[in-house]
Amino acid sequence: MARDVPDQLIGRPLRRREDPALLTGRGRYAGDIAVQGLAHLAVVRSPEPHGVLRGVDTGAARALPGVLAVLTAADLPELEAPAPQGTRRPRPVLARDHVRYAGEPVAVVVAEDPYTAGDAAEAVALDVESRPGAGGVLAATAPGAPELHEGVPGNLAGVATRAFGDAEAAFANAAVVVSRRLSLARVAGAYLEPRAVTAVWDEDGALTLWSSTQSVYGVRDWVAALLHLPAGRVRVLAEDVGGGFGAKGMPYAEEALVPVVARRLGRPVRWVGTRSEDTATTAQSHGGVLDVDVAATAGGDLLGLRVRLLHDIGAYWGPGAEQGDNVLSHLVCAYRLPALDAEVRQVYTSAVPSGYIRGGGREVGNFAIERMLDLLARRLDVDPAALRRRNIISPDAMPYDTGYPRGDATVVYDGGDYPALLDAALAAIGEPDVRRRQAAGATVGLGVACCVESTGIGAPEQARVAVAPDGAVTGFVGSTPQGQGHRTSLAQVVAERLGWPLERVRVVAGDTSVLPRSWNSAASRTAFEVGNAAALAAAATRRRLRELASERLEADPADVEVGPDGAHVRGAPARRVPLADLVPAGGLEVVETFHSRRTFASGCHAALVEVDPETGAVDVRRYVIVHDSGRSINPLLVDGQLHGGYAHGFGYALFEEAVYDEQGAFRGATFLDYAIPSAPELAAVPELREVSSRAFGNPEGFKGVGESGTIPVPAAIAAAVDDALRRHGVDAFVSELPLTPERVRALAAAPPRRSAGTA
């Protein structure tokens, strides 16, 4: 009995199964769910970034025809604000007494159609006594800054420290110390689909919730806790999600408001955010200011790093408040760093509460270390690439203990050939050619940046494989896709490890009913953690089928071949048993758990840019990404992730800035004001090169790739702009992102380049 199975499915560049439906308009998003008796919800939001809420006048809204309900915090006691824990002030579902960012939910309106709901929301009158706000960490920590939360002096929500080695001795013994303040603007998710929620209660009091989220289990657990329901009574689905990039990785007020109102009214309810509403109210990231000092020997060996980060957590304590650890752990990067003394001060501002956007803070730490290496190279008058080679971790040191403390252990890199990445990037970008162009007078510059990315969250991950009597196989995973290609790549893993034709395997994801627990799609974890879990479950299913067949065929399991048609003894095809005789009528199911310890992807990026000093325009002429993303499940999807990641990092470097004024008023709620790169700006398609290395303690060798295309881009482009302007005779150093034309023109107007030995 021959098996129609390719020799290898893992590693094949297959087109995504998801694409035909999405490209032909047959996708099903949270705002597309067709249900009878649907009502529509709109949210009344604070126009003020900070103030005392004196009253909410709902009379005019209630009088409009078609309005079903107008509800404030007083009307929804089941959504009582969580109690503060010390200086940690969690976000309420609806504001009751104070508003602390523009766009904070204050009330909801429900109507028969979305237009009436929107009109009624505008008719609600808010009486807000305006108070001074703070539009960034410097404004919030300046002397005399307004107190944004009572009992939180200096708007300081908390302090986190990380240290290893002897930093004090490192700086005392250093021959060279360079210092600089760096800052990165706030950024938004800027995905295609604004957030949306649809809620339906059944007759038995169970809730089904469709949400545009990348964390169906996180939403389930939060909603169940708020509504005092067992988690099993809440089913959350995310069938298709039009992008998330981290911003949709946490629960939001609307995901509680919609089901509560639906239960109150006894009918399904939907909320769909507008573009400006979504941008103003969904988690943003960055917005931090770092003061960084580097200690080194006269020859350029790193001795120690000292960092003080003011971390903008926004108006309330949320998931993004914990992002500082991602920033600090990625300061080590690809280099031997004997000592670190780091502190994160978590600061309340009048901005929307912070979260994780692609890179998850890794790009902030990477920008800091890579920029400081460029500054150190300038101080020592050495080539930046040569300085990196001097300090880079060698492959024979793997696995490498960085010394960075995390929990009860330290961060250990589980493999990589970082010098090979650096050499390949420089060779691909053509450094001699760049220097010839500079000698000919072109205002072009070369920048290089390395990165090491932690992938995975280090938590147990389950997968389930079900085999039907007719040979159909379903893999159930908990991770929530938003464009990564789960249903394609994970089907490849299941099919190969099970030994099944790919067309007989499907994957179900984004549904809390399929597994008891999972985590969000973030931290570049799907290929590594979910992929390994799916491989374990599929392999265990194959073993179980062979064991069942061996009993029927009276043969050693090692001699049994199994497939969709059944099983036979190797070399004796006549000795066979149909699959329907092996698999129970209800199917055979196997669940396995992968116990993750994180793995580390790595890369090196090289950028060639041309700068126009008069207009401030930056044109990326060429861009090279050399990456070690482990064993590729689907190289076509890996390339797509790297291209998309590059576009995101390109935006951080040159375009994206969620602008708040000094008082905290948001000035960039639409794509007319919040700039993202488009096709003309991204004309230089990144050139991809792969370097593979051994991964220790990673059964399948899979690593994450969703953010490694993003993390080094800001640092590489900043270094290239530096190089171009300095070759033009300007003493430029990029310390602030994004590099808008105004900022580039200001750099180009800096004093003439100084002699070596200064920084």
Secondary structure as UniProt FT lines:
FT   TURN            10..11
FT   TURN            17..18
FT   HELIX           19..23
FT   TURN            24..25
FT   TURN            30..31
FT   TURN            36..37
FT   STRAND          39..45
FT   STRAND          51..57
FT   HELIX           59..62
FT   TURN            65..66
FT   STRAND          67..72
FT   HELIX           73..75
FT   HELIX           77..79
FT   TURN            86..87
FT   STRAND          98..99
FT   TURN            102..103
FT   STRAND          105..111
FT   HELIX           114..123
FT   STRAND          125..130
FT   HELIX           137..141
FT   TURN            143..144
FT   TURN            150..151
FT   HELIX           153..155
FT   STRAND          156..164
FT   HELIX           167..172
FT   STRAND          176..184
FT   STRAND          186..187
FT   STRAND          196..201
FT   TURN            203..204
FT   STRAND          207..211
FT   HELIX           216..226
FT   TURN            227..228
FT   HELIX           231..233
FT   STRAND          234..237
FT   TURN            245..248
FT   HELIX           254..265
FT   STRAND          269..272
FT   HELIX           275..281
FT   STRAND          284..286
FT   STRAND          289..296
FT   TURN            298..299
FT   STRAND          302..314
FT   HELIX           319..323
FT   HELIX           324..329
FT   TURN            330..331
FT   TURN            333..334
FT   STRAND          340..348
FT   TURN            358..361
FT   HELIX           362..380
FT   HELIX           384..391
FT   HELIX           395..397
FT   STRAND          400..406
FT   TURN            407..408
FT   STRAND          409..413
FT   HELIX           418..429
FT   HELIX           431..439
FT   TURN            440..441
FT   STRAND          444..455
FT   STRAND          461..467
FT   TURN            469..470
FT   STRAND          473..477
FT   HELIX           486..498
FT   HELIX           502..504
FT   STRAND          505..508
FT   TURN            512..513
FT   TURN            523..524
FT   HELIX           526..530
FT   HELIX           531..553
FT   HELIX           557..559
FT   STRAND          560..563
FT   TURN            564..565
FT   STRAND          566..569
FT   TURN            570..571
FT   STRAND          572..578
FT   HELIX           579..582
FT   TURN            585..586
FT   STRAND          588..594
FT   STRAND          599..612
FT   TURN            613..616
FT   STRAND          617..628
FT   HELIX           635..654
FT   TURN            662..663
FT   TURN            671..673
FT   TURN            679..682
FT   STRAND          687..690
FT   TURN            696..697
FT   TURN            699..700
FT   TURN            706..712
FT   HELIX           713..727
FT   TURN            728..729
FT   STRAND          736..737
FT   HELIX           741..748
FT   TURN            756..757
//
